[in-house]
């Protein structure tokens, strides 16, 4: 059965809620654990069915934003999000209060109940209006970013379109594009600051109303952080400052020499090679076919997975008119199907997106057998291990996609290393802000400047305002919309680097552990999953030192003379 034939039916949410309430009541009245297990199965079937219809709508609406039917259906799910949240909340509340909780933990594992207890902690009716206010302010940020209409190069461009000019071979064009971008951001400096100021204050109020000391504690709860805390994160950030920043700086210095500038300015950072980035040899259709060859040679498990995806047409990767931007992987429960969505644009990013999203899809395909739907996906930082590691496991096949695979690999590794310091700077900034919610707008920008000096010492804005005044963080949507969801990418990257290192030493052993990690999905919290994969926790002192030494040596052995 192909994706186009997957049937969508709008769920009757009133009926669903009535059925769910009845099951919850039966669950609370149950006199034995066997009855509760049967009722959990029934509740999970309802949760999976609603999630499946939602996923189908989301995919089809994003493939064609002009499709009136699926656009309206997407609006239906957006407008009724509270009803779906109610299902989750009612379910988690019921199982955490079960008189047979210890027996249920024995059957389903501790992670389900750890997740449930965190979910219950993050909400009660006393903060309903405040959360609605928070969401409304986040929408203000999105609308402000989307409102950009900047005249440049004889065209009217948005911020994303203007960013493409940052890779232009002409340095003056790069600089002019940055100035044009910052003219827009400078005009709206107070607006960005004001939006964030209101977000900080409303989030602090939500947290204290729920009994937390500050929003940091609630932020960790929202992110489902079960087995690590603020102290561990702080130690990890210090490891990045000590062991990663020097290597990132070394790469920037090599880049300056390679592109022929005395001092690398911020508008030079995206311009890696004078002769351009490595470009895919083929079009989207051939990339997918080469993907089949790659995954058939990688393992029997990936061969089966990729054939499943191709035969059912579970890819939509070509950019086309009316299609939403971006890329993602989702899962359609009713059909046991991952789905990969992206917008190939003829750059090296097409291959990274393919392997990255295939990593997500392969994980969820491998863990769909788990009877607890909450284990289908791990928490955010664990989820990205599978996707980022897949990017490295597929290195031996990059010759299928590039004339010069070494050039692609050099850039790919370098970009990942240089991302780590920025990723933790974003995290530390949020800790400072939410620990001190009364900071003024100017004080917040001053704190960001200190973090840039610590984590991004090479950063040179060439005097361009408002960047020199500490406003760079305004562009990071996660800071506004998804607080504390950013360091997750860095934690996963460190784990992926370890799989890469191990793959160069004993590929089969590393792959075996990766496969095991995919199969157990989200049944364990982050550090426990890392241990299951025979990896070392990023929080452990020495982890970053070891991996950076390896990466430095690996990069040194790449012949860059033709780059």
N, C-alpha and C positions, 0 to 999 in steps of 0.2 A: 504494500500500500504506500503510495507516494504522499508527500506532505500536502499537496494540493487537494487530496481526497480526505484529509483528516476533518472530521465533522465537528463543527462548533454549535453548541446550544447554550443560549444565555441561561445561567442558573437563576432559579426563582429564589431569591435570597430570603424572602419572608418565609417560604416553605422550609428552606434549609435551616433557618434560625429556629423555627418551631421544632423541627426534628432534632436539632442539636440540643435544644433546651431539654427535650424529653430524655435524650440519652444521658445528659449530664445529671438529671434527676435520678434516673435509674442507676447511674454510676454511684451517686452519693448514697443511695438506698441499698446498694448491693451488700449482701451478707457474706460473700466469699470472693477471693481474689480471682478465681476462674471467671466469674461473671464480669468482674471489672475488666479483665483482659479482653473478653468478647466485646464489651462496650467500647474499649479503646480502639479495637480493630474497626468497629463501625464508624466511630468518630473520625478515624484516620482516612477511611474511604471517602467521607464527605469532604474533609480538608483537601485531599488529593484531587478530587473531582473539581472543586472550585478553583484550585490552583491551576489545574490543567486548562480549563476554559480561559482563565485569565492570561496564561502564557500564550495560547493560540491567538487571542485577540491582540496581545502586545506585538507578537511577531508580524502578524498580517497587517496591522496598522502601521508598523514601522517600515515594512517593505514598500507599501504604497500609501503615503500620507493623504493622497487624494481619494482613497477608497471611502466613500461616504458611510457604508454600512459598518466597517470595522473602526472607523473613526468614532462613530457614535457609540459602538460597543466599548471602546477604550474609555470614552467619557463615562459610560455607565459604571465601569470598575473604579475609575477615579472618584466618582461622586459617591460611591458606596464603599469606599475603603474602610470606613469606620465599622461597617457590618462584618467585614472580613477580619479586622483586628479583634472584634468582639469574639468571633469563633476561637481565635488563637488564645485570647485572654481567658475565656471560659474553660477551655481545655486545660491550659496550664494551671489555672487555679484549682481545678478539680483534682488533677493528678498529684499536685504538691500537698493537698490536704487529705489524700486517701488514707484510710485506716490500715490499708495493706501496702503502704508505701515501700517498706523494706522488701517485700516479696516482688513488687513491681520493679524495684531497682535491680533485684537479682535477675529478672527476666530481660529488662530493656537496657540495663547499664546505667551507671551514675550520671553520664553526660546529659541524658535527656532531662533529668531532674535538676541538674545544675543550670541548664539552659532555661528550664521552666521557672525556677526560682528567681533568676535574673529578670526574666520577662515580667513576672508579677511585680517585682520591685520598682519597675520603671514607670508605672502608671497607676493612678486611681482617679476617680472623677473630680477630685479637688484641683487637678491641674489640666483638665480637659480644655478650658478656655485659653489657658496659657500656651498649651501645645498648638492649638489652632492659630494663636497669635504668632508663635515661632514659625510655623509653616508659611504664614502669610508674609512675614518679613523675608524669609528665604526666597519666596517668589519674587519679591521686590528686587533682590540681587540678580536673579536670573533675567528679569525683564530689563534691568539696567544694562547688563552685559549685552543682551540681544539687541538693544536699541542703537548700538554703535553703527553709524553710517559715515564712513570716513572717505573723503575724496583723496585718491592717490593713484598715480599712474594713469590718469584719465578715466578712472572708474570709481564707482561708489562701492566700498568694500566693508565687510564686517571684520571683527577682530581676528577670526580664524583665517579668513582669506588674506588679511594683511600679514599674518604670521608666516605665510609661505615665502614672503619676500626676504625673510631673515636667512634664507639659504642662497640668496642671489650672489653670483660670483663678484659682482661690483660692490665694493665696500661702502661706497657712498649711497648706493640704493638701500643697502641693509640699514645704514644709519638713519637715512631719511624715513624708512618704514618704521623704525623704532620711535623716532621723534613724533611721527604722525599718530602712532598708537598712544604714546604718552601725552600728547595734546588732548586726546579724548579723555584719558584717565585723569589728567590734571584738572580738566574742567569739572570732572565729577569726583574729585578727591574727597570733598566734604560729604558727598552722597554715599560713597563707599564706606567711609569712616562712620557715618551716622547709622547706616544699616547695621554694620557690625556692632556698634555700641549698643543698639537696641537688642540685638540678638544675645549679646553677652549678658545683659541685664535680665532679659526674660528667662534665659536658660538658668541663670543663678537663682532666680525666683522659683522656677520649677523644682530645682534640686533641693533648695531649703524647705520648700513646702512638703516635699516627699520625705524630709528628714535627713537629707545628706548634708555634709559640711559645705560642699561647693559642687559646682557642675563637673569637676574632674571625676569625682566619685560616680556620679550618675552617668557621665560619658563612658566610663569603663563598663558600667552595667549595660548600657545600650549597645556597646560593641561586643557583648557576651564574652568578656575576658574572664575566664574561669581560673587559670593557673599561672597568672603573672600579675604583678602590681606595679605601682608607680616607681618604687625604688629600683626594681629590676629594669624598667624602661630607662630610668635615668642612667644606670650603669652602662646599659647598651649604647645610649647616645654618646657617652664619654669614650667608649671603645671606637665609635665611628670617628670622633674628633681626633683621636690619637692615631688610629691605624689606617683609616680610609682617606681622610683629607689630604695627607701627603701624596698618596698615589694619584688621587684625583687632580691635584695641583700639577703633578709631573705630567699627566696626560694633557692638561691645558697648555703647559709649556711646550710640549712636543707639537701640539696643534698650531700654536703661534709660529713656530719655526717652519712647519710644513706649509702653511698658507702664506708665509712671507710677511708677517707683521711684527713690529718690535714689541708691542704690547697688545695682548688680547683684550679687546673691549667686549662688553656684553653683547653687542650686535654682531660679533664675530663667532660667538660660541656655537651656533647651529651650523656654521659653515665649516665642515670638517676637512674637505679635500678640494684642492684647486681644480681637479679634473672631475669633480662630482662624486656623489655617493654611488655605491654598487647598485645597479638597476637590474630588476628581473629580466631574464632573457625572453620570457613568453607572456602571452595574454592570460586572463583569468582562467579560461577553460583548460589551458595546458598546465597552468599551475596546479589546478585541482587534480589533473591526471598524473602529474609528477608526484603529487601528494600521495596518490594511491600506490605508486611504485615505492616511495619512501616508507610508507607505513606497512606495506607488505614485507619489506625487507627488515624492518625494525623488529617485529615480533608477530607471532601468530595472533596474539590478543589485539594488537593495533590493526592487523590486517582485517580481522573480523569486524572490528569497530568501524573502520573506514569504509568497508564495503557496505555495511548497514547504512551509513550516512549517505553514501553516493547513490545507492539503489533507491532509497526513499526520498532523494533530493532534499536533504536536510541542510543544505548550504544555500545561502543567498549572499554572494560576495561581491558582485559587480555594482559599482556606483551607477545610478541611473536617476533620471528626472523623477521627482516626487518621492524619492527614498530618503528616509531619515539618516542623519549623519551618525558616525560612530561605529562601534563593533561590540558584540556581546555573545555570550552563549547562554541559552536557557534550556529548560527540560519540560517536555510535555508528558505528564504522568500517564494519561489515558492510553498513550501509544508507546510508552517506554522509550521516548525519542529525545535525544539532545538536539538542539538546533543552533547552527552557527550563522550569525549575521555580521556582515562587515561591508566596507566600501573600498574595494581595491582601486588604487589610483595610479598604478604604474611605478610606484616607488618601492624601496627595500622594505617599507612598512607592510606591504602586502604579504610578504613571507613571514614576517614576525607575527602578524595578526593570525595568519593561518595556523602556525605552530602553537601560538599562545592559546587561542580559542579551542584548538583541537585538544590541548592539555586539559582544559576545563571539561570539554565534552567527553573525553576518554575517561576522566575520573568519574563523572556522574553516570556514564554508561556502565562503568565497572562496579559502582556501588549501589546500583538500583535494586539489587537483591535484598538489601537491608530492610528489615520489616518496619523499622522506625522511620517515617518520612523525614523527621527532623535530622536524620543522619545522611540524607541524600547528598547534601552539601556540607562541608565543614564551615567553621567560622571564617571571617574574611581573610585573616592573615594566613590561615592554613590553606584556604581555597587557592590562593595565588601560588603556592608551592608547586602544585601540579602544572599550572600553565607556564610559569617561568622556567621550570625544570625541563619541560618538553622543548622549549626553545633551544636548550643546550644539548639535549639528547639527540636532536635532529641535525646537529652540526655536520656529521659525516656525509649527509646527503645534500648539503648546500650547493654542491657542484651541479645538481639538477636544475637549480634555479638561477645561478649567477655564473657569469664568465670568470669572475674573480672572487670566489667565495671567501678568500682570506681577508679581503677588504671589508666585506660585510661583517665577518666575525670580529675583526679588530674594532670596528665601530660599535657593534652590538655589545661587546664586553665593556668597552670604554664608557658608553652611555650608561650602562647598568652601574658601573663603579661610581660615576659622577652623580648619579641620581641619589645615592645613599646619603651623602651629607645634606643635600637639600631636603630630602624626606624627613630626616630627624630634626632639621631646623624648623620645619613646619610643625612638628609635634611639640618641640620644646616651647615654641611661641605660644601654642594653645595652653600648655600647662601654666606658663607665666600669666597669660591673660585671665584664665578662669580661677587662678589662685588669687589674683588681684583684680576683681571685677570693677573696681572703681578707678582704674587707670584712665587717664584722659586719652584722647585720640593721638595727641602728640607723643605722649609717653609710650603708647603701644608701638608707634612707628619707630621711636628711639630704641625700644627693645628689639625690634626686628633688625635694625642696623647692627646692634651688638652681635646678634646671632649670625648675620652675614659675615662679620669679621671673624667669627669663630669657625664656622663651617664652610664658608665660601670666600676664603681670603683672596682668591684671584679675581673676584667680581669687581669689574671696573665699568661704571655706568657712563663714563666720559662726560660727567657733569650734567647729564640729561635729567631734568625734573619731570615728574615728582619722584622718580626712582631713587635719586640721591637723598631724598628726604625719608626713605624707609617705607615706600608704598608697594614694593614688589609683591608682597603677600596678597594684595587686593585681587590679583589674577587667579589665585588658587581657590577654585570653587569649593573644594572640600572643607576649607576653613569656615566658610559660610554655611554650607548645606549639610555637611557630614562631619561634625566635630570629632576629632581624634581618629577618624578613618583616614590615615595616610601613612603612618609608620608601619601599618600592616604590609604595605607593598615592600618596604625595606626588609622587614623580618623574613618575608617569603623569598626575597632576592638572595639573602644570605644563605638560606637553605638550598636554593637553586644552585648557587655557586658551589656548594658542597657536593651536590649531585654531579655537577660538571667536573669538579676535581676528581671525584671517584670514578667517573666515566672514562677519564683519561688513564686511570690506573688499572681498573678492572670493569669494563663496560657491563658485562653480564651480571656481575654482582650488584652494581649500582642499579641496573634496570630492574632486577628482581625485587629490590627494596622499594623502588618507585612504584612498581606494579602492586605490591602489597599495600602501599600507602593509598593508592587509588581505590583499592577494593574495600578498605575499612572506612572510607568516606569521612563523615563527621562524627563518628562514634566515640571519639576521644577529644579532649581539649588540645590546644596548640602544642605545648611542650611534650605531652604524651605521644602525640602523632609524630613529632620530630624524632623522639626516641624509637618509635616503631619503624621509622625509616632508616634507622642506624645513622642518624645525623646527630650533630652536637648543637645544643640550643644556642641561638644567637646571643642569649643573655649570659651565657657562660664566659667568663674572662678567658681570653686567649683565642676564642673562635675567630674573631675578625683578624687578628694578627696572622694566624695560620693561613686563612683563605686569601688575604691580600698578598702575602708572600708568594703564594702559588700563582695568582693572577698576574702579578708583576713579572714573574719569570716567563709565564706563558706569552704575554704580550711582547716581551723583549725578543722572543724567538720568532715573531712574525716579521717577515721581510716587508717593510713599508716603503721601500725605495720607489715602487711604481705607484704609490698612492699620491 
